[in-house]
Every structure is written in C-alpha cells, then in structure tokens.
Amino acid sequence: MSMANELKEWDKIILGIDPGTNVMGYGVLGVKCNKPMMITMGVIQLNKFDDHYMRLKRIYDRVLGIVENYLPDELAIEAPFFGKNVQSMLKLGRAQGVAIAAALSREVPITEYEPRKIKLAITGNGGASKEQVQEMIRRQLDIPKENLLPQLDATDALAAALCHYYELKKPAVAHAAKDWKAFIAAHPDRVKK
C-alpha cells in the first residue's frame, strides 16, 4: 500500500513539533475513530551545522518534507518559553518561526501551546519532567519501549500533537453575552413577544 493510501485511512493527522536549535523533535499523530495513534516520530539533528542560518534552512527543508510526506491537517507547536538568555530565546523563536513558515507554505493551520499546557494535558502536572512526559506518551499511545528514541524532543513533539487532539475534543463553550441587549440580538428565537 502506498503512503498516500495509508494516510487516507486516518480521520485526522496532526503534526507536533518541539522546536530547538540543536535538536528539533517532530511527531505525527493519526486519529481514527476518535483514537489517537502514533504514525511516526523523530528528530532533526541541527548541531552538525555551525552556521545558525544553515540550521534554519535545514529546519525549513525538513519540516516541509515532513508536511509533504504525511499531509497533516494541523500543526501543534510548542511555544518558546521565557528564559534568561535573550540570544537563546531569539534563536529558538527563529527556529519555531521557520517551522511554522514551512507548514504555512502548504496551508497547514497552526496552533501554539505553552510547554506547561502540554505537560498538564499529558501528565496532569504542568511542571512534569521530560521523562514523565515521555512515559505518559508511551502509555497513552501504546508505544513499545524499544520504539522510543533517546532524544526526548521526539516525545515532546508527540505530546504537543496529543495535547492538540485533546483540545479539539473539548466541547465548544458558548461565550456569555455582555448584557441583555446582546443576548436578545444573539438569540431572537428565545424572546417571547
């Protein structure tokens, strides 16, 4: 069976990315009959490039390749966290931006999640360690231990994708009207005359 035929079997495909300037993790999550399953995960090694701009080019090329290979319906990406080193934050923000640009070039919708929100969705603890996230991802997606990668960036990326899947399953919450006039305008059928 060809890759294109295999991908048609999924109701939804979510690409998750854990941005990095040395190692960038990615994970592709397939959803079939409301059950999420790992399609693939991996890392993009960037530390072999001395030039930061060459790293950005590599990120763009690889993310574009992943998008074209797996045809995700959506991208969930971890937002850069605030650190003390401004230069590191700038580089991380650029890496994230290039990954987003690659997905947007193929019109893949993007959702960004803070690291704490991803950890909370996966482990129930916003301060969980990367190892705890990996173990919960392994259990929730039924991944054999021998299929885990030594780099935790890959399971962090799958965690972003799974967090997005959980967010999509939440029921839509109706926003309350500001006042009675706004309520009546929004719900004319509920007003007796």
Backbone hydrogen bonds, N-H to C=O, Kabsch-Sander energy under -0.5 kcal/mol:
donor,donor_aa,acceptor,acceptor_aa,energy
6,E,2,S,-2.4
7,L,3,M,-2.5
8,K,4,A,-1.2
9,E,5,N,-0.6
9,E,6,E,-1.1
10,W,7,L,-1.3
11,D,31,V,-2.7
12,K,31,V,-1.4
14,I,29,L,-2.9
15,L,74,E,-2.6
16,G,14,I,-0.5
16,G,27,G,-3.4
17,I,76,A,-2.2
18,D,25,G,-2.4
24,M,44,I,-2.0
25,G,18,D,-2.1
26,Y,42,G,-2.6
27,G,16,G,-2.2
28,V,40,T,-3.3
29,L,14,I,-3.1
29,L,27,G,-0.5
30,G,37,M,-3.4
31,V,12,K,-2.7
32,K,35,K,-2.1
35,K,32,K,-1.3
37,M,30,G,-3.0
39,I,28,V,-3.3
40,T,28,V,-1.3
42,G,26,Y,-2.5
44,I,24,M,-2.8
45,Q,43,V,-0.6
46,L,22,N,-3.2
47,N,22,N,-1.2
49,F,46,L,-1.9
50,D,48,K,-0.6
55,R,51,D,-1.5
56,L,52,H,-1.9
57,K,53,Y,-2.0
58,R,54,M,-2.2
59,I,55,R,-2.5
60,Y,56,L,-2.5
61,D,57,K,-2.8
62,R,58,R,-2.7
63,V,59,I,-2.8
64,L,60,Y,-2.5
65,G,61,D,-2.0
66,I,62,R,-2.4
67,V,63,V,-2.7
68,E,64,L,-2.6
69,N,65,G,-2.0
70,Y,66,I,-2.7
71,L,67,V,-2.1
73,D,13,I,-2.7
74,E,13,I,-1.3
75,L,109,P,-2.6
76,A,15,L,-3.0
77,I,75,L,-0.5
77,I,111,T,-2.5
78,E,17,I,-2.2
79,A,113,Y,-3.2
83,G,81,F,-0.6
86,V,84,K,-0.9
89,M,85,N,-1.9
90,L,86,V,-2.4
91,K,87,Q,-2.2
92,L,88,S,-2.5
93,G,89,M,-2.7
94,R,90,L,-2.1
95,A,91,K,-2.3
96,Q,92,L,-2.5
97,G,93,G,-2.5
98,V,94,R,-2.6
99,A,95,A,-2.0
100,I,96,Q,-2.5
101,A,97,G,-2.6
102,A,98,V,-2.2
103,A,99,A,-1.8
104,L,100,I,-3.0
105,S,101,A,-1.9
106,R,103,A,-1.4
107,E,104,L,-2.1
108,V,103,A,-2.0
111,T,75,L,-2.4
113,Y,77,I,-2.4
118,I,114,E,-2.0
119,K,115,P,-2.5
120,L,116,R,-2.5
121,A,117,K,-2.4
122,I,118,I,-2.0
123,T,119,K,-3.1
124,G,119,K,-0.7
124,G,120,L,-1.4
125,N,119,K,-0.9
128,A,125,N,-1.7
133,V,129,S,-2.1
134,Q,130,K,-2.5
135,E,131,E,-2.2
136,M,132,Q,-2.2
137,I,133,V,-2.6
138,R,134,Q,-2.6
139,R,135,E,-2.2
140,Q,136,M,-3.1
141,L,137,I,-2.4
142,D,139,R,-0.6
143,I,138,R,-2.4
147,N,144,P,-2.1
148,L,145,K,-1.5
152,L,150,P,-0.5
154,A,151,Q,-1.0
156,D,152,L,-2.0
157,A,153,D,-1.8
158,L,154,A,-2.0
159,A,155,T,-2.1
160,A,156,D,-1.7
161,A,157,A,-1.9
162,L,158,L,-2.8
163,C,159,A,-2.7
164,H,160,A,-2.0
165,Y,161,A,-2.1
166,Y,162,L,-2.5
167,E,163,C,-2.3
168,L,164,H,-2.4
169,K,165,Y,-1.3
170,K,166,Y,-0.7
170,K,167,E,-0.8
174,A,172,A,-0.6
183,F,179,D,-2.0
184,I,180,W,-2.8
185,A,181,K,-2.1
186,A,182,A,-1.9
187,H,183,F,-1.9
190,R,187,H,-1.7
191,V,188,P,-1.3
192,K,190,R,-0.6
